[in-house]
Amino acid sequence: MWRNLWRTISRESQLAKIKYTESYLKRAKKFVKRHPELIGQYEKTLQLLELNPFHPSLRLHKLKGHLSEIYSVSINISYRITLEFIIEDDVIIPINVGSHREVY
C-alpha cells in the first residue's frame, strides 16, 4: 500500500526531498569518520534515495515491532540508513546510519 502512495506522489513531482536533521547530521559525521572507505557508497545511496526510493539496490523495507513507523535502506550488506517517509510532502527524513546492530 505505501509503495502505491509513494508512486502516486512521485508522478506529480520527480524527486523526493531529503530533509536532514541536526541529530542525523551528527550521526552521519561520526559514521563517515569511522568508515571513510564507505563515503562513495554512502553518497551514492543518498543520491539514489532522492531519485528513486524504490530502486532494488536500496532494498527498502518497513521495519517491524517498536520500529514499525520507520523504513530502512541498505548502503551495502553490512550498513543501513533508517528513515521516515512523510508521504504528503514527498520528504524523506534520515534518522540513523550505521551497522545493522547500531541502527536497530
ZAZA-347344 format. One record per residue: x, y negated, z of N, C-alpha, C, CB in turn. Coordinates in nm, 2 decimals. Each point is the difference from the previous one (the first is absolute). Last residue first. Glycine has a CB too. Layout:
BEGIN
site n.xx->X | n.yy->Y | n.zz->Z | ca.xx->X | ca.yy->Y | ca.zz->Z | c.xx->X | c.yy->Y | c.zz->Z | cb.xx->X | cb.yy->Y | cb.zz->Z;
...
REM end
This chain:
BEGIN
site n.xx->1.93 | n.yy->0.07 | n.zz->1.46 | ca.xx->-0.12 | ca.yy->0.07 | ca.zz->0.04 | c.xx->0.01 | c.yy->0.02 | c.zz->0.15 | cb.xx->-0.03 | cb.yy->0.12 | cb.zz->-0.22;
site n.xx->0.39 | n.yy->-0.33 | n.zz->-0.02 | ca.xx->-0.13 | ca.yy->-0.07 | ca.zz->-0.03 | c.xx->-0.13 | c.yy->0.07 | c.zz->0.04 | cb.xx->0.13 | cb.yy->-0.09 | cb.zz->-0.19;
site n.xx->0.32 | n.yy->0.28 | n.zz->0.28 | ca.xx->0.00 | ca.yy->-0.14 | ca.zz->0.05 | c.xx->-0.14 | c.yy->-0.07 | c.zz->-0.03 | cb.xx->0.25 | cb.yy->-0.01 | cb.zz->-0.03;
site n.xx->-0.15 | n.yy->0.46 | n.zz->-0.13 | ca.xx->-0.01 | ca.yy->-0.01 | ca.zz->0.14 | c.xx->-0.02 | c.yy->-0.14 | c.zz->0.06 | cb.xx->0.14 | cb.yy->0.21 | cb.zz->0.01;
site n.xx->-0.05 | n.yy->-0.15 | n.zz->-0.47 | ca.xx->-0.12 | ca.yy->0.06 | ca.zz->0.03 | c.xx->-0.03 | c.yy->-0.01 | c.zz->0.15 | cb.xx->0.02 | cb.yy->0.16 | cb.zz->-0.20;
site n.xx->0.32 | n.yy->-0.52 | n.zz->0.04 | ca.xx->-0.01 | ca.yy->0.14 | ca.zz->-0.02 | c.xx->-0.14 | c.yy->0.05 | c.zz->0.03 | cb.xx->0.25 | cb.yy->0.03 | cb.zz->0.05;
site n.xx->-0.24 | n.yy->-0.53 | n.zz->-0.17 | ca.xx->0.09 | ca.yy->0.08 | ca.zz->0.07 | c.xx->-0.01 | c.yy->0.14 | c.zz->-0.04 | cb.xx->0.00 | cb.yy->-0.16 | cb.zz->0.19;
site n.xx->-0.29 | n.yy->-0.34 | n.zz->-0.17 | ca.xx->0.09 | ca.yy->0.07 | ca.zz->-0.09 | c.xx->0.10 | c.yy->0.08 | c.zz->0.08 | cb.xx->-0.03 | cb.yy->-0.18 | cb.zz->-0.18;
site n.xx->-0.49 | n.yy->-0.11 | n.zz->0.24 | ca.xx->0.13 | ca.yy->0.06 | ca.zz->0.05 | c.xx->0.07 | c.yy->0.06 | c.zz->-0.11 | cb.xx->-0.10 | cb.yy->0.04 | cb.zz->0.22;
site n.xx->-0.29 | n.yy->-0.31 | n.zz->-0.30 | ca.xx->0.00 | ca.yy->0.00 | ca.zz->0.14 | c.xx->0.14 | c.yy->0.04 | c.zz->0.06 | cb.xx->-0.25 | cb.yy->0.05 | cb.zz->0.00;
site n.xx->0.02 | n.yy->-0.30 | n.zz->-0.48 | ca.xx->0.08 | ca.yy->0.10 | ca.zz->0.06 | c.xx->0.01 | c.yy->-0.01 | c.zz->0.15 | cb.xx->0.14 | cb.yy->0.00 | cb.zz->-0.21;
site n.xx->-0.53 | n.yy->-0.14 | n.zz->-0.13 | ca.xx->0.08 | ca.yy->-0.05 | ca.zz->0.11 | c.xx->0.08 | c.yy->0.11 | c.zz->0.05 | cb.xx->-0.18 | cb.yy->-0.17 | cb.zz->0.06;
site n.xx->-0.12 | n.yy->0.00 | n.zz->-0.52 | ca.xx->0.06 | ca.yy->0.12 | ca.zz->0.07 | c.xx->0.09 | c.yy->-0.06 | c.zz->0.11 | cb.xx->0.00 | cb.yy->0.14 | cb.zz->-0.22;
site n.xx->-0.45 | n.yy->-0.32 | n.zz->-0.10 | ca.xx->0.12 | ca.yy->-0.03 | ca.zz->0.08 | c.xx->0.05 | c.yy->0.14 | c.zz->0.06 | cb.xx->-0.08 | cb.yy->-0.24 | cb.zz->0.05;
site n.xx->-0.33 | n.yy->0.07 | n.zz->-0.31 | ca.xx->0.11 | ca.yy->0.06 | ca.zz->-0.08 | c.xx->0.13 | c.yy->-0.02 | c.zz->0.07 | cb.xx->-0.13 | cb.yy->-0.04 | cb.zz->-0.21;
site n.xx->-0.32 | n.yy->-0.08 | n.zz->0.38 | ca.xx->0.09 | ca.yy->-0.10 | ca.zz->-0.05 | c.xx->0.12 | c.yy->0.05 | c.zz->-0.08 | cb.xx->-0.06 | cb.yy->-0.13 | cb.zz->0.20;
site n.xx->-0.28 | n.yy->0.41 | n.zz->0.00 | ca.xx->-0.08 | ca.yy->-0.11 | ca.zz->-0.05 | c.xx->0.10 | c.yy->-0.11 | c.zz->-0.07 | cb.xx->-0.17 | cb.yy->0.04 | cb.zz->0.18;
site n.xx->0.33 | n.yy->0.37 | n.zz->0.04 | ca.xx->-0.05 | ca.yy->0.02 | ca.zz->-0.13 | c.xx->-0.06 | c.yy->-0.13 | c.zz->-0.05 | cb.xx->-0.05 | cb.yy->0.24 | cb.zz->0.05;
site n.xx->0.44 | n.yy->-0.11 | n.zz->0.27 | ca.xx->-0.12 | ca.yy->-0.09 | ca.zz->0.03 | c.xx->-0.06 | c.yy->-0.01 | c.zz->-0.14 | cb.xx->0.10 | cb.yy->-0.13 | cb.zz->0.20;
site n.xx->0.26 | n.yy->0.50 | n.zz->0.03 | ca.xx->-0.07 | ca.yy->-0.06 | ca.zz->-0.12 | c.xx->-0.11 | c.yy->-0.09 | c.zz->0.05 | cb.xx->0.06 | cb.yy->0.20 | cb.zz->-0.15;
site n.xx->0.42 | n.yy->-0.02 | n.zz->0.40 | ca.xx->-0.15 | ca.yy->-0.02 | ca.zz->0.00 | c.xx->-0.04 | c.yy->-0.05 | c.zz->-0.14 | cb.xx->0.00 | cb.yy->-0.06 | cb.zz->0.25;
site n.xx->0.46 | n.yy->0.37 | n.zz->-0.08 | ca.xx->-0.06 | ca.yy->-0.13 | ca.zz->-0.04 | c.xx->-0.15 | c.yy->0.00 | c.zz->0.02 | cb.xx->0.18 | cb.yy->-0.02 | cb.zz->-0.17;
site n.xx->0.36 | n.yy->0.28 | n.zz->0.22 | ca.xx->-0.14 | ca.yy->0.01 | ca.zz->0.04 | c.xx->-0.06 | c.yy->-0.14 | c.zz->-0.03 | cb.xx->0.04 | cb.yy->0.18 | cb.zz->0.18;
site n.xx->0.39 | n.yy->0.10 | n.zz->-0.39 | ca.xx->-0.05 | ca.yy->-0.13 | ca.zz->0.04 | c.xx->-0.14 | c.yy->0.02 | c.zz->0.04 | cb.xx->0.16 | cb.yy->-0.13 | cb.zz->-0.15;
site n.xx->0.29 | n.yy->0.48 | n.zz->0.14 | ca.xx->-0.13 | ca.yy->-0.04 | ca.zz->-0.04 | c.xx->-0.02 | c.yy->-0.15 | c.zz->0.04 | cb.xx->-0.09 | cb.yy->0.23 | cb.zz->0.04;
site n.xx->0.49 | n.yy->0.21 | n.zz->-0.13 | ca.xx->-0.04 | ca.yy->-0.13 | ca.zz->0.06 | c.xx->-0.13 | c.yy->-0.04 | c.zz->-0.06 | cb.xx->0.24 | cb.yy->-0.06 | cb.zz->0.03;
site n.xx->-0.01 | n.yy->0.48 | n.zz->-0.15 | ca.xx->0.02 | ca.yy->-0.02 | ca.zz->0.15 | c.xx->-0.06 | c.yy->-0.12 | c.zz->0.06 | cb.xx->0.20 | cb.yy->0.13 | cb.zz->-0.03;
site n.xx->-0.21 | n.yy->0.00 | n.zz->-0.45 | ca.xx->-0.04 | ca.yy->0.12 | ca.zz->0.07 | c.xx->0.00 | c.yy->-0.03 | c.zz->0.16 | cb.xx->0.08 | cb.yy->0.15 | cb.zz->-0.19;
site n.xx->-0.10 | n.yy->-0.59 | n.zz->-0.07 | ca.xx->0.05 | ca.yy->0.12 | ca.zz->-0.05 | c.xx->-0.05 | c.yy->0.11 | c.zz->0.09 | cb.xx->0.21 | cb.yy->-0.11 | cb.zz->-0.09;
site n.xx->-0.43 | n.yy->-0.28 | n.zz->0.10 | ca.xx->0.12 | ca.yy->-0.06 | ca.zz->-0.06 | c.xx->0.08 | c.yy->0.11 | c.zz->-0.06 | cb.xx->0.01 | cb.yy->-0.19 | cb.zz->0.17;
site n.xx->-0.56 | n.yy->0.19 | n.zz->-0.06 | ca.xx->0.14 | ca.yy->0.06 | ca.zz->0.01 | c.xx->0.10 | c.yy->-0.09 | c.zz->-0.07 | cb.xx->-0.10 | cb.yy->0.23 | cb.zz->0.02;
site n.xx->-0.40 | n.yy->-0.34 | n.zz->0.24 | ca.xx->0.07 | ca.yy->0.03 | ca.zz->-0.13 | c.xx->0.14 | c.yy->0.04 | c.zz->0.02 | cb.xx->-0.15 | cb.yy->-0.17 | cb.zz->-0.12;
site n.xx->-0.36 | n.yy->0.12 | n.zz->0.41 | ca.xx->0.15 | ca.yy->0.02 | ca.zz->0.00 | c.xx->0.04 | c.yy->0.01 | c.zz->-0.15 | cb.xx->0.00 | cb.yy->0.11 | cb.zz->0.23;
site n.xx->-0.44 | n.yy->-0.32 | n.zz->0.11 | ca.xx->0.05 | ca.yy->0.08 | ca.zz->-0.11 | c.xx->0.15 | c.yy->0.01 | c.zz->0.00 | cb.xx->-0.20 | cb.yy->-0.08 | cb.zz->-0.14;
site n.xx->-0.23 | n.yy->-0.02 | n.zz->0.53 | ca.xx->0.13 | ca.yy->-0.04 | ca.zz->-0.07 | c.xx->0.03 | c.yy->0.10 | c.zz->-0.11 | cb.xx->0.08 | cb.yy->-0.10 | cb.zz->0.22;
site n.xx->-0.44 | n.yy->0.12 | n.zz->0.11 | ca.xx->-0.03 | ca.yy->-0.12 | ca.zz->-0.08 | c.xx->0.13 | c.yy->-0.05 | c.zz->-0.08 | cb.xx->-0.17 | cb.yy->-0.07 | cb.zz->0.18;
site n.xx->0.16 | n.yy->0.46 | n.zz->0.13 | ca.xx->-0.09 | ca.yy->0.02 | ca.zz->-0.12 | c.xx->-0.03 | c.yy->-0.12 | c.zz->-0.08 | cb.xx->-0.10 | cb.yy->0.18 | cb.zz->0.14;
site n.xx->0.39 | n.yy->-0.03 | n.zz->0.26 | ca.xx->0.05 | ca.yy->-0.09 | ca.zz->-0.10 | c.xx->-0.09 | c.yy->0.00 | c.zz->-0.12 | cb.xx->0.23 | cb.yy->0.04 | cb.zz->0.07;
site n.xx->-0.30 | n.yy->0.24 | n.zz->0.31 | ca.xx->0.00 | ca.yy->-0.13 | ca.zz->0.06 | c.xx->0.06 | c.yy->-0.11 | c.zz->-0.10 | cb.xx->0.03 | cb.yy->0.10 | cb.zz->0.23;
site n.xx->-0.19 | n.yy->0.34 | n.zz->-0.47 | ca.xx->0.01 | ca.yy->-0.02 | ca.zz->0.15 | c.xx->0.01 | c.yy->-0.14 | c.zz->0.04 | cb.xx->0.12 | cb.yy->0.21 | cb.zz->0.01;
site n.xx->0.05 | n.yy->-0.12 | n.zz->-0.50 | ca.xx->-0.11 | ca.yy->0.06 | ca.zz->0.07 | c.xx->0.02 | c.yy->-0.03 | c.zz->0.15 | cb.xx->-0.03 | cb.yy->0.18 | cb.zz->-0.17;
site n.xx->0.18 | n.yy->-0.42 | n.zz->-0.34 | ca.xx->0.04 | ca.yy->0.08 | ca.zz->0.11 | c.xx->-0.12 | c.yy->0.04 | c.zz->0.08 | cb.xx->0.22 | cb.yy->-0.12 | cb.zz->0.01;
site n.xx->-0.16 | n.yy->0.02 | n.zz->-0.55 | ca.xx->-0.05 | ca.yy->-0.05 | ca.zz->0.12 | c.xx->0.04 | c.yy->0.09 | c.zz->0.12 | cb.xx->-0.20 | cb.yy->-0.11 | cb.zz->-0.13;
site n.xx->0.48 | n.yy->0.04 | n.zz->-0.34 | ca.xx->-0.10 | ca.yy->0.08 | ca.zz->0.06 | c.xx->-0.04 | c.yy->-0.07 | c.zz->0.13 | cb.xx->0.09 | cb.yy->0.21 | cb.zz->-0.09;
site n.xx->0.26 | n.yy->-0.24 | n.zz->-0.39 | ca.xx->-0.09 | ca.yy->-0.07 | ca.zz->0.09 | c.xx->-0.10 | c.yy->0.10 | c.zz->0.07 | cb.xx->0.02 | cb.yy->-0.21 | cb.zz->-0.14;
site n.xx->0.40 | n.yy->0.25 | n.zz->-0.17 | ca.xx->-0.07 | ca.yy->0.10 | ca.zz->0.08 | c.xx->-0.08 | c.yy->-0.07 | c.zz->0.11 | cb.xx->0.19 | cb.yy->0.16 | cb.zz->-0.04;
site n.xx->0.11 | n.yy->-0.33 | n.zz->-0.33 | ca.xx->-0.02 | ca.yy->-0.06 | ca.zz->0.13 | c.xx->-0.06 | c.yy->0.10 | c.zz->0.10 | cb.xx->-0.03 | cb.yy->-0.22 | cb.zz->-0.11;
site n.xx->0.09 | n.yy->0.32 | n.zz->-0.36 | ca.xx->0.13 | ca.yy->0.00 | ca.zz->0.07 | c.xx->-0.01 | c.yy->-0.06 | c.zz->0.14 | cb.xx->0.11 | cb.yy->0.00 | cb.zz->-0.21;
site n.xx->-0.49 | n.yy->-0.01 | n.zz->-0.10 | ca.xx->0.03 | ca.yy->0.13 | ca.zz->0.06 | c.xx->0.13 | c.yy->0.01 | c.zz->0.08 | cb.xx->-0.13 | cb.yy->0.10 | cb.zz->-0.18;
site n.xx->-0.17 | n.yy->-0.55 | n.zz->0.12 | ca.xx->0.10 | ca.yy->0.07 | ca.zz->-0.08 | c.xx->0.04 | c.yy->0.13 | c.zz->0.07 | cb.xx->0.09 | cb.yy->-0.22 | cb.zz->-0.10;
site n.xx->-0.41 | n.yy->-0.13 | n.zz->0.24 | ca.xx->-0.03 | ca.yy->0.14 | ca.zz->-0.01 | c.xx->0.10 | c.yy->0.07 | c.zz->-0.09 | cb.xx->-0.24 | cb.yy->-0.06 | cb.zz->0.03;
site n.xx->0.25 | n.yy->-0.42 | n.zz->0.07 | ca.xx->0.01 | ca.yy->0.07 | ca.zz->0.13 | c.xx->-0.03 | c.yy->0.15 | c.zz->-0.01 | cb.xx->-0.07 | cb.yy->-0.21 | cb.zz->0.10;
site n.xx->0.26 | n.yy->-0.17 | n.zz->-0.45 | ca.xx->-0.10 | ca.yy->0.11 | ca.zz->0.00 | c.xx->0.01 | c.yy->0.08 | c.zz->0.13 | cb.xx->0.02 | cb.yy->0.01 | cb.zz->-0.25;
site n.xx->0.21 | n.yy->-0.44 | n.zz->0.19 | ca.xx->-0.05 | ca.yy->0.03 | ca.zz->-0.13 | c.xx->-0.11 | c.yy->0.10 | c.zz->-0.01 | cb.xx->0.23 | cb.yy->-0.06 | cb.zz->-0.08;
site n.xx->-0.02 | n.yy->-0.04 | n.zz->0.50 | ca.xx->-0.07 | ca.yy->-0.12 | ca.zz->-0.05 | c.xx->-0.06 | c.yy->0.03 | c.zz->-0.14 | cb.xx->0.16 | cb.yy->-0.15 | cb.zz->0.13;
site n.xx->0.11 | n.yy->0.48 | n.zz->0.06 | ca.xx->-0.12 | ca.yy->-0.02 | ca.zz->0.08 | c.xx->-0.08 | c.yy->-0.11 | c.zz->-0.04 | cb.xx->0.12 | cb.yy->0.10 | cb.zz->0.19;
site n.xx->0.30 | n.yy->-0.03 | n.zz->-0.38 | ca.xx->-0.10 | ca.yy->0.09 | ca.zz->-0.06 | c.xx->-0.13 | c.yy->-0.01 | c.zz->0.08 | cb.xx->0.19 | cb.yy->0.15 | cb.zz->-0.07;
site n.xx->0.17 | n.yy->-0.40 | n.zz->0.23 | ca.xx->-0.04 | ca.yy->-0.05 | ca.zz->-0.13 | c.xx->-0.11 | c.yy->0.09 | c.zz->-0.06 | cb.xx->0.23 | cb.yy->-0.10 | cb.zz->-0.04;
site n.xx->-0.03 | n.yy->0.24 | n.zz->0.44 | ca.xx->-0.08 | ca.yy->-0.12 | ca.zz->0.02 | c.xx->-0.05 | c.yy->-0.06 | c.zz->-0.13 | cb.xx->0.13 | cb.yy->-0.05 | cb.zz->0.21;
site n.xx->0.17 | n.yy->0.42 | n.zz->-0.23 | ca.xx->-0.13 | ca.yy->0.04 | ca.zz->0.06 | c.xx->-0.09 | c.yy->-0.12 | c.zz->0.02 | cb.xx->0.12 | cb.yy->0.19 | cb.zz->0.12;
site n.xx->0.32 | n.yy->-0.27 | n.zz->-0.26 | ca.xx->-0.08 | ca.yy->0.06 | ca.zz->-0.11 | c.xx->-0.14 | c.yy->0.04 | c.zz->0.05 | cb.xx->0.22 | cb.yy->0.08 | cb.zz->-0.11;
site n.xx->0.10 | n.yy->-0.24 | n.zz->0.43 | ca.xx->-0.05 | ca.yy->-0.10 | ca.zz->-0.09 | c.xx->-0.09 | c.yy->0.05 | c.zz->-0.11 | cb.xx->0.20 | cb.yy->-0.13 | cb.zz->0.05;
site n.xx->0.01 | n.yy->0.45 | n.zz->0.22 | ca.xx->-0.10 | ca.yy->-0.08 | ca.zz->0.08 | c.xx->-0.06 | c.yy->-0.11 | c.zz->-0.08 | cb.xx->0.13 | cb.yy->0.05 | cb.zz->0.21;
site n.xx->0.23 | n.yy->0.20 | n.zz->-0.39 | ca.xx->-0.13 | ca.yy->0.08 | ca.zz->0.00 | c.xx->-0.11 | c.yy->-0.07 | c.zz->0.07 | cb.xx->0.14 | cb.yy->0.21 | cb.zz->0.00;
site n.xx->0.29 | n.yy->-0.42 | n.zz->-0.01 | ca.xx->-0.06 | ca.yy->0.02 | ca.zz->-0.13 | c.xx->-0.13 | c.yy->0.07 | c.zz->0.00 | cb.xx->0.23 | cb.yy->-0.01 | cb.zz->-0.09;
site n.xx->0.02 | n.yy->-0.01 | n.zz->0.50 | ca.xx->-0.06 | ca.yy->-0.13 | ca.zz->-0.04 | c.xx->-0.06 | c.yy->0.00 | c.zz->-0.14 | cb.xx->0.17 | cb.yy->-0.11 | cb.zz->0.14;
site n.xx->0.07 | n.yy->0.46 | n.zz->0.14 | ca.xx->-0.14 | ca.yy->0.01 | ca.zz->-0.05 | c.xx->-0.06 | c.yy->-0.13 | c.zz->-0.05 | cb.xx->-0.03 | cb.yy->0.19 | cb.zz->0.17;
site n.xx->0.47 | n.yy->-0.13 | n.zz->0.03 | ca.xx->0.00 | ca.yy->0.09 | ca.zz->-0.12 | c.xx->-0.14 | c.yy->0.01 | c.zz->-0.06 | cb.xx->0.20 | cb.yy->0.12 | cb.zz->0.09;
site n.xx->-0.11 | n.yy->-0.34 | n.zz->0.33 | ca.xx->0.03 | ca.yy->-0.09 | ca.zz->-0.11 | c.xx->0.00 | c.yy->0.08 | c.zz->-0.14 | cb.xx->0.14 | cb.yy->-0.14 | cb.zz->0.15;
site n.xx->-0.31 | n.yy->0.21 | n.zz->0.36 | ca.xx->0.00 | ca.yy->0.08 | ca.zz->-0.12 | c.xx->0.03 | c.yy->-0.08 | c.zz->-0.13 | cb.xx->-0.17 | cb.yy->0.15 | cb.zz->0.11;
site n.xx->0.15 | n.yy->-0.34 | n.zz->0.34 | ca.xx->0.04 | ca.yy->0.14 | ca.zz->0.03 | c.xx->0.02 | c.yy->0.08 | c.zz->-0.12 | cb.xx->-0.13 | cb.yy->-0.02 | cb.zz->0.21;
site n.xx->-0.02 | n.yy->-0.43 | n.zz->-0.26 | ca.xx->0.13 | ca.yy->0.00 | ca.zz->0.06 | c.xx->0.05 | c.yy->0.14 | c.zz->0.04 | cb.xx->-0.05 | cb.yy->-0.23 | cb.zz->0.09;
site n.xx->-0.38 | n.yy->0.17 | n.zz->-0.27 | ca.xx->0.10 | ca.yy->-0.02 | ca.zz->-0.10 | c.xx->0.14 | c.yy->0.00 | c.zz->0.06 | cb.xx->-0.17 | cb.yy->-0.13 | cb.zz->-0.14;
site n.xx->-0.19 | n.yy->0.17 | n.zz->0.44 | ca.xx->0.00 | ca.yy->0.11 | ca.zz->-0.09 | c.xx->0.12 | c.yy->-0.01 | c.zz->-0.10 | cb.xx->-0.25 | cb.yy->0.03 | cb.zz->0.03;
site n.xx->0.15 | n.yy->-0.40 | n.zz->0.25 | ca.xx->0.07 | ca.yy->0.11 | ca.zz->0.07 | c.xx->0.01 | c.yy->0.12 | c.zz->-0.09 | cb.xx->-0.09 | cb.yy->-0.09 | cb.zz->0.22;
site n.xx->-0.16 | n.yy->-0.25 | n.zz->-0.40 | ca.xx->0.14 | ca.yy->-0.05 | ca.zz->0.02 | c.xx->0.08 | c.yy->0.10 | c.zz->0.07 | cb.xx->-0.08 | cb.yy->-0.24 | cb.zz->0.00;
site n.xx->-0.38 | n.yy->0.31 | n.zz->-0.03 | ca.xx->0.06 | ca.yy->0.03 | ca.zz->-0.13 | c.xx->0.15 | c.yy->-0.04 | c.zz->0.01 | cb.xx->-0.22 | cb.yy->-0.04 | cb.zz->-0.12;
site n.xx->-0.05 | n.yy->-0.05 | n.zz->0.50 | ca.xx->0.02 | ca.yy->0.14 | ca.zz->-0.02 | c.xx->0.07 | c.yy->0.03 | c.zz->-0.13 | cb.xx->-0.20 | cb.yy->0.05 | cb.zz->0.13;
site n.xx->0.08 | n.yy->-0.49 | n.zz->-0.05 | ca.xx->0.10 | ca.yy->0.04 | ca.zz->0.09 | c.xx->0.03 | c.yy->0.15 | c.zz->-0.01 | cb.xx->-0.08 | cb.yy->-0.18 | cb.zz->0.16;
site n.xx->-0.27 | n.yy->0.01 | n.zz->-0.42 | ca.xx->0.13 | ca.yy->-0.05 | ca.zz->-0.05 | c.xx->0.11 | c.yy->0.03 | c.zz->0.10 | cb.xx->-0.12 | cb.yy->-0.18 | cb.zz->-0.12;
site n.xx->-0.32 | n.yy->0.28 | n.zz->0.25 | ca.xx->0.05 | ca.yy->0.09 | ca.zz->-0.11 | c.xx->0.13 | c.yy->-0.04 | c.zz->-0.05 | cb.xx->-0.23 | cb.yy->0.05 | cb.zz->-0.06;
site n.xx->0.02 | n.yy->-0.33 | n.zz->0.38 | ca.xx->0.04 | ca.yy->0.13 | ca.zz->0.06 | c.xx->0.05 | c.yy->0.10 | c.zz->-0.11 | cb.xx->-0.16 | cb.yy->-0.04 | cb.zz->0.19;
site n.xx->-0.02 | n.yy->-0.37 | n.zz->-0.33 | ca.xx->0.13 | ca.yy->-0.02 | ca.zz->0.07 | c.xx->0.05 | c.yy->0.13 | c.zz->0.05 | cb.xx->-0.07 | cb.yy->-0.24 | cb.zz->0.06;
site n.xx->-0.25 | n.yy->0.29 | n.zz->-0.48 | ca.xx->-0.01 | ca.yy->-0.06 | ca.zz->0.14 | c.xx->0.14 | c.yy->-0.02 | c.zz->0.06 | cb.xx->-0.23 | cb.yy->0.11 | cb.zz->0.03;
site n.xx->0.04 | n.yy->-0.08 | n.zz->-0.56 | ca.xx->0.10 | ca.yy->0.04 | ca.zz->0.09 | c.xx->-0.02 | c.yy->-0.07 | c.zz->0.14 | cb.xx->0.16 | cb.yy->0.05 | cb.zz->-0.19;
site n.xx->-0.45 | n.yy->0.09 | n.zz->-0.27 | ca.xx->0.01 | ca.yy->-0.10 | ca.zz->0.10 | c.xx->0.09 | c.yy->0.05 | c.zz->0.11 | cb.xx->-0.24 | cb.yy->-0.09 | cb.zz->-0.06;
site n.xx->0.13 | n.yy->0.20 | n.zz->-0.49 | ca.xx->0.05 | ca.yy->0.05 | ca.zz->0.13 | c.xx->0.02 | c.yy->-0.12 | c.zz->0.09 | cb.xx->0.12 | cb.yy->0.19 | cb.zz->-0.11;
site n.xx->-0.47 | n.yy->-0.09 | n.zz->-0.33 | ca.xx->0.10 | ca.yy->-0.09 | ca.zz->0.07 | c.xx->0.05 | c.yy->0.06 | c.zz->0.13 | cb.xx->-0.12 | cb.yy->-0.20 | cb.zz->-0.10;
site n.xx->-0.06 | n.yy->0.39 | n.zz->-0.41 | ca.xx->-0.03 | ca.yy->-0.01 | ca.zz->0.14 | c.xx->0.10 | c.yy->-0.10 | c.zz->0.06 | cb.xx->-0.10 | cb.yy->0.24 | cb.zz->0.02;
site n.xx->-0.06 | n.yy->-0.25 | n.zz->-0.54 | ca.xx->0.10 | ca.yy->0.05 | ca.zz->0.10 | c.xx->-0.06 | c.yy->-0.02 | c.zz->0.14 | cb.xx->0.19 | cb.yy->-0.06 | cb.zz->-0.16;
site n.xx->-0.46 | n.yy->-0.03 | n.zz->-0.25 | ca.xx->0.10 | ca.yy->0.10 | ca.zz->-0.04 | c.xx->0.09 | c.yy->0.05 | c.zz->0.11 | cb.xx->-0.01 | cb.yy->-0.11 | cb.zz->-0.21;
site n.xx->-0.51 | n.yy->-0.05 | n.zz->0.23 | ca.xx->0.13 | ca.yy->-0.06 | ca.zz->0.02 | c.xx->0.11 | c.yy->0.10 | c.zz->-0.02 | cb.xx->-0.10 | cb.yy->-0.17 | cb.zz->0.16;
site n.xx->-0.34 | n.yy->0.32 | n.zz->-0.25 | ca.xx->-0.02 | ca.yy->-0.15 | ca.zz->0.00 | c.xx->0.13 | c.yy->-0.08 | c.zz->0.01 | cb.xx->-0.23 | cb.yy->0.05 | cb.zz->0.10;
site n.xx->0.23 | n.yy->0.42 | n.zz->-0.07 | ca.xx->-0.04 | ca.yy->-0.03 | ca.zz->-0.14 | c.xx->-0.02 | c.yy->-0.15 | c.zz->-0.01 | cb.xx->-0.10 | cb.yy->0.22 | cb.zz->-0.03;
site n.xx->0.19 | n.yy->-0.02 | n.zz->0.45 | ca.xx->0.12 | ca.yy->-0.02 | ca.zz->-0.08 | c.xx->-0.03 | c.yy->-0.03 | c.zz->-0.14 | cb.xx->0.11 | cb.yy->0.16 | cb.zz->0.15;
site n.xx->-0.47 | n.yy->-0.06 | n.zz->0.16 | ca.xx->0.06 | ca.yy->-0.13 | ca.zz->0.03 | c.xx->0.13 | c.yy->-0.03 | c.zz->-0.09 | cb.xx->-0.09 | cb.yy->0.02 | cb.zz->0.23;
site n.xx->-0.12 | n.yy->0.40 | n.zz->-0.27 | ca.xx->-0.10 | ca.yy->-0.10 | ca.zz->-0.04 | c.xx->0.06 | c.yy->-0.14 | c.zz->0.02 | cb.xx->-0.19 | cb.yy->0.15 | cb.zz->0.06;
site n.xx->0.44 | n.yy->0.22 | n.zz->0.10 | ca.xx->0.00 | ca.yy->-0.01 | ca.zz->-0.15 | c.xx->-0.09 | c.yy->-0.11 | c.zz->-0.05 | cb.xx->0.06 | cb.yy->0.24 | cb.zz->-0.02;
site n.xx->-0.06 | n.yy->-0.14 | n.zz->0.48 | ca.xx->0.12 | ca.yy->-0.07 | ca.zz->-0.04 | c.xx->0.01 | c.yy->-0.01 | c.zz->-0.15 | cb.xx->0.12 | cb.yy->0.09 | cb.zz->0.20;
site n.xx->-0.48 | n.yy->0.16 | n.zz->-0.02 | ca.xx->-0.01 | ca.yy->-0.14 | ca.zz->0.04 | c.xx->0.12 | c.yy->-0.08 | c.zz->-0.05 | cb.xx->-0.14 | cb.yy->0.06 | cb.zz->0.20;
site n.xx->0.16 | n.yy->0.40 | n.zz->-0.26 | ca.xx->-0.10 | ca.yy->-0.06 | ca.zz->-0.09 | c.xx->-0.02 | c.yy->-0.15 | c.zz->0.03 | cb.xx->-0.11 | cb.yy->0.23 | cb.zz->-0.03;
site n.xx->0.37 | n.yy->0.03 | n.zz->0.33 | ca.xx->0.07 | ca.yy->-0.01 | ca.zz->-0.13 | c.xx->-0.09 | c.yy->-0.07 | c.zz->-0.10 | cb.xx->0.14 | cb.yy->0.20 | cb.zz->0.05;
site n.xx->-0.31 | n.yy->-0.09 | n.zz->0.37 | ca.xx->0.08 | ca.yy->-0.11 | ca.zz->0.01 | c.xx->0.08 | c.yy->-0.03 | c.zz->-0.13 | cb.xx->0.02 | cb.yy->0.04 | cb.zz->0.24;
site n.xx->-0.29 | n.yy->0.36 | n.zz->-0.21 | ca.xx->-0.08 | ca.yy->-0.12 | ca.zz->0.00 | c.xx->0.09 | c.yy->-0.13 | c.zz->0.00 | cb.xx->-0.18 | cb.yy->0.13 | cb.zz->0.12;
REM end
